[in-house]
Amino acid sequence: MMNKVELISSLIKDRRSFYPHEYIEGEIPNEHIDLILENANWAPNHGLTEPWRFFVFEKEGLQALSEAQGNIYKDNTSEEEFDQARYEKLVKLPLQSSHVIAIIMKRGSNPKIPKVEEIEAVACAVQNMALTVTALGYGGYWSTGGMVKFKESKEFFGLGEEDEFLGLFYMGKIPRENKIGKRKEIKEKVTWVR
Ligand SMILES: Cc1cc2nc3c(=O)[nH]c(=O)nc-3n(C[C@H](O)[C@H](O)[C@H](O)COP(=O)(O)O)c2cc1C
C-alpha cells in the first residue's frame, strides 16, 4: 500500500489535462461531481472569504452553454476576425463533455483582502477539483479560451463588476491509459538561500 506522500505525489503527477475531443461515451455520476465540488470547497483562502462560485452544466444545460459560447463569440467578433471553424469548435466543446463547471471568483466585501488573493484562492479550489477528477479516473481541463475571453460572458452569469469569470472546467470519461506529462526540472526554478 502507498503511504500518504506516495499517494499524493502520484496523484499530482498523474493529473493531465484531457480535452473534450478525448472524452469517451458516458456521463460522470453526480455523486462524483458532488465530491469534486466538496473538495474544491476546502481550498485555502485569505480571511475565509471562500470566493469560489461554480455553475455546473449537465444534460440540457450543456446545450445552453454551447449556444451561449457560440453566440458570445459570434456577436462580439468583427466580420473580418470571425472564424467559422473556431465558432463550430466552441459550440462543440460543451456537447462533447459530461459536465462543465464555470469557475467564478465572487469578490468579497473585505477591502483588506486584495483581489488577486481571491483569484489565487479560486485557483487552489480548481486544483483540488482537478486532483479529485484524476483520483476518480476521469479527465478534465481548465479552459480560459472561448467565451471566457469575452467580458460579455460576465452578464451571462450575472456577475458584478468586481467578480471574475475565470474559466470553464470541462470534464468527461477518458480511456484508461494516461498521457505523458512534461515539466522542466524543479531545480531550474528554485533558489535556496542558506
Ligand atoms: C489557468 C489555466 C488556464 C488554462 N487554459 C487553457 C486553455 O485555454 N486552453 C488549453 O488548451 N489549455 C489550457 N490550460 C491547460 C494547459 O494547457 C495544461 O495545463 C498544460 O498544457 C500542461 O498540461 P497538463 O495539465 O496535462 O500537465 C490551462 C491551464 C490553466 C492552469
The ligand as a MOL file (V3000), in Angstrom:
LIG
                    3D

  0  0  0     0  0            999 V3000
M  V30 BEGIN CTAB
M  V30 COUNTS 31 33 0 0 0
M  V30 BEGIN ATOM
M  V30 1 C -5.2700 28.7870 -15.5820 0
M  V30 2 C -5.1670 27.7790 -16.6960 0
M  V30 3 C -5.7320 28.0700 -17.9300 0
M  V30 4 C -5.6560 27.1570 -18.9780 0
M  V30 5 N -6.2490 27.4740 -20.1710 0
M  V30 6 C -6.1470 26.6080 -21.2020 0
M  V30 7 C -6.7620 26.9250 -22.4390 0
M  V30 8 O -7.4490 27.9380 -22.5870 0
M  V30 9 N -6.6000 26.0560 -23.4610 0
M  V30 10 C -5.8800 24.9000 -23.3240 0
M  V30 11 O -5.7590 24.1560 -24.2960 0
M  V30 12 N -5.3300 24.5480 -22.1420 0
M  V30 13 C -5.4530 25.3710 -21.0770 0
M  V30 14 N -4.9180 25.0280 -19.8480 0
M  V30 15 C -4.3130 23.6920 -19.6740 0
M  V30 16 C -2.8370 23.7270 -20.0210 0
M  V30 17 O -2.6720 23.7820 -21.4090 0
M  V30 18 C -2.1640 22.4620 -19.4260 0
M  V30 19 O -2.2550 22.5070 -18.0330 0
M  V30 20 C -0.6870 22.3640 -19.8470 0
M  V30 21 O -0.5740 22.0820 -21.2100 0
M  V30 22 C 0.0620 21.2670 -19.0740 0
M  V30 23 O -0.5300 20.0120 -19.3070 0
M  V30 24 P -1.0670 19.1170 -18.0960 0
M  V30 25 O -2.2100 19.8820 -17.4450 0
M  V30 26 O -1.5570 17.8360 -18.7490 0
M  V30 27 O 0.0530 18.8750 -17.1480 0
M  V30 28 C -4.9850 25.9220 -18.7990 0
M  V30 29 C -4.4090 25.6390 -17.5450 0
M  V30 30 C -4.5050 26.5520 -16.5090 0
M  V30 31 C -3.9010 26.2190 -15.1640 0
M  V30 END ATOM
M  V30 BEGIN BOND
M  V30 1 1 1 2
M  V30 2 1 2 3
M  V30 3 2 2 30
M  V30 4 2 3 4
M  V30 5 1 4 5
M  V30 6 1 4 28
M  V30 7 2 5 6
M  V30 8 1 6 7
M  V30 9 1 6 13
M  V30 10 2 7 8
M  V30 11 1 7 9
M  V30 12 1 9 10
M  V30 13 2 10 11
M  V30 14 1 10 12
M  V30 15 2 12 13
M  V30 16 1 13 14
M  V30 17 1 14 15
M  V30 18 1 14 28
M  V30 19 1 15 16
M  V30 20 1 16 17
M  V30 21 1 16 18
M  V30 22 1 18 19
M  V30 23 1 18 20
M  V30 24 1 20 21
M  V30 25 1 20 22
M  V30 26 1 22 23
M  V30 27 1 23 24
M  V30 28 2 24 25
M  V30 29 1 24 26
M  V30 30 1 24 27
M  V30 31 2 28 29
M  V30 32 1 29 30
M  V30 33 1 30 31
M  V30 END BOND
M  V30 END CTAB
M  END
